[in-house]
Amino acid sequence: MVDVAKQEKQQEYQDYVKQVTPTHNLFQNMCRAFVTGGAICVAGQCILNWCSRVGLDKETSGSWCSLILVLTSVLLTGFNLYQKLAKFGGAGTLVPITGFANSVAAPAIEYKKEGQVFGIGCKIFTIAGPVILYGVFTSWLLGLGYWILKLCGALK
């Protein structure tokens, strides 16, 4: 008797979960991510082309492109527009440099009310911190490997 009631409750719960769980169209989500990420990359290429036309060299053009894309992402995050873009584009907004800038700016804005040190200072690197740490550590390992290979004479 108890088992039957328990099974009925579990079945009711599973039915409820199926009812409230949103269904996703994988192909549509992939297309949206492709279009959104592609649009961000096209914007970056337009910035690079514009910088080249103005007379900047390739390295300086790349720096300006990164700077403008990060600034745009932070401004869109501040005006709560990047979240809407991310809801539409999914991973297409997370992969480029704009997604990283958003992941740094969003916690800073969210925890601003807790103060400069304990709010912004502590929470700004919630997502970015591990990425920066991994990047620094990996570059150190690769540099060490390069140095060892150079000492052994494998690289000239």
N, C-alpha and C positions, 0 to 999 in steps of 0.2 A: 504494500500500500504506500509506504513511504517512498520506495524507489519509483513508483509510477508518478507520484506527484513531483518528485525531483526531476524525472525525465521530461515531464510536461513543462516544468519551469525552464529547463535547459532548452527545450525546443522553442518555447515562446521567446526566449532571449536570442536564440540564433535567428529566428524569424525577424525580430526587431533589428538586429544588427544588419541583416541583409536589406531591410527596408531603409535604414538611415545611411548606409554606406554608399557614398557616391560612386557611380560607375564611370570609368574613364575610357575614352577611345584612344588607344595607344598610337595608332597611325596619325590621328589628328594632333595629339600632343607632340609627336615627333616633328610633324610639319610646322607647327607653331614654333617649336624650339629652333628648328632650322632657319625659318624666316626671321625670327627675332635675332638670333645670333648672327645670321648673315647680314641683317640690317646694321647691327652694331659694327661688324667688320667692314662693311661698305662705308659707313661713316668714318671709320678710322682710315680707310684708304683714301677717301676724299680729303681728309685733313692732311695726310702725307703728300698727296698730289698738290694741294694748295701750298703747303710749305715749300715744296720743290719749286713751284712756279714763282714764289716770292724770292727764291734765291738761296734758301738754306740748304746745307749739305744733308746727306742721308741720315747721319747720326743725330744731328740737331732736329731734323724733321721728326724722327722717331720719338725723341724726347718731348717735343711739343705735342705730338699726337697722343702720347700716354697722358701727359698733363691735362690736355683738354678733355679726353675721355673720362679720366678720374674726376675732374672738376664737374663735368656734366652729370656723372653718376651721383656724386655727393649732393649736388643741387636737386636732382630729381628725388633723391632719398629724403632730403630736408623738406621738400614740398609734398611728400607722400605720394609721388607719382611712380617711383621705381617699383614699389610694391605692386601697383596695378599692372605695370609692364611685366613684372615677374610672374604674376598670376596668369597672365595671358601666355607668355613665352616660355615659362618653365626654365629648364636647364639652359636654354638659349641666352638667358640673361645672367646666369650664374658662372658660366665658363670664362668669358672674356674678362679683361682687367676691370671692367665696370662692375662685375659681380663682386670682385674682391673689395673694391672701393665701397660698395654698398654694405658689405659685411663688416667693414670697419666703422662706417658712419652711422649705421642704424643703431648699434648699442650705445654710441655716444649720445645720440638724440634721445633714445629711450630712457637712459639713466641720468640724464641731465639734472633732473629734479633732486637726485640724491647728493649733489654737490660735485665740485670740480675734481676732488681727489678720490673719494669713495664711489662716486657715480661714474663720471667720464673716465677718470684715470684708471680705475680698476676694470671696468667693463669694456673699454674700447678694444682691447686685445683679446677678447673672449674667443673670437674666431680667427683673427689675424695672427695672434701670438703663436699658435702651433704651426701655422703656415710659414711664418718668418723663421721660427726655430728650425723647422725641417729644412728650409732652403739654406740657411747658414750652415747647418750640420752637414748636409749633402755636399755643398760646395767645398767645405773643409775636407771631407773624405775624398772627393774627386781630386782636389789639389794635392793631397797627400799621396794618392795613387800616381798622379802625374809626376810628382817629385821623385818618388821611388823608381818609376820607370825611367826617368831621365838619369838618375844616378846609376842605374844598371846598364845604361847605354841603349836601351830599347827605343828611345826617342832622341832625335837630334835637335 
